[in-house]
């Protein structure tokens, strides 16, 4: 029986892999992985990042809407028989492709445009200036903006939308 115990211990020792053997196998596997990765990089021409250019990206950028400040001022209205002062900010939404043209036109005709907007406020009925959505005032300013800035060469209006973020009235 002692011989059988000795034989059992020898077979168990042979069945257990040594730590050195495990380290060698792991090192070989790492070297194989690095070799495969290196070969793939060489065949692909190096580790260049994937750059995908979307067709029409430049055209899409030109069609984005940008905001240009039209007027930020105080306008007087006497339609109720009492003096009201309206503190307003008016912004135009235009396409990026029209931004430069609209900005240049705005700079060249700044006084004329401010006068036109002031006339709209002076002539406006008090109920139009106090509408919750300022629909009438917005419509009048949109028509005026289309008159001043006109249409782009492709036939679309240069001004897409008139925005009135601030319009506060004070009796004076």
C-alpha positions, 0 to 999 in steps of 0.5 A: 500500500505504501507503493500505491500511495507513492504512485498516486502522489507522482500521478497527481504531481504530473497532472498539476501543471507547474507555475513556470509552464503557465507563465511560458504559455501566457507569454507565448499567447501575448506574443501571438496577439501582438504579432497578429495586431502588428500584421493587421496594422501593416496591411491596413497602412498603419493605425489611421483613424477612420474619417467619414465625410458625410456628403452634403455636410457643407450644404447642411452647414449653410442651411443652419439658422443663425440669429442676428439682432435687428433692433434693441431700443425703446419705442413710443406709442400714443395711440391710447391718448397716454404715452407708453414706452415699449422696450423691445428687442427684435431678432432675425433668424436667417440661414447661414448662407445669408448671414453676411449679406443681411449683416452688411445690409443692416449696417449700411441701413441701420438708421432707416431700419430703426426708423421703420421699426419705430413707425410700426410701434408708433402706429400700432394699436394698444391691443396689438402691443399687448397681445400674448403672442404679439402676432400682429406686431410680429406679422408687421415686422416680418413684412417689413423685414422682407421688404428691406432684405428681399429674397436671396438669389435662389428665390427664398426669403433672406429672413426666415423668421422675426423673433421678439424675445422682449417687448415690455410696455411702461406708461410714462 
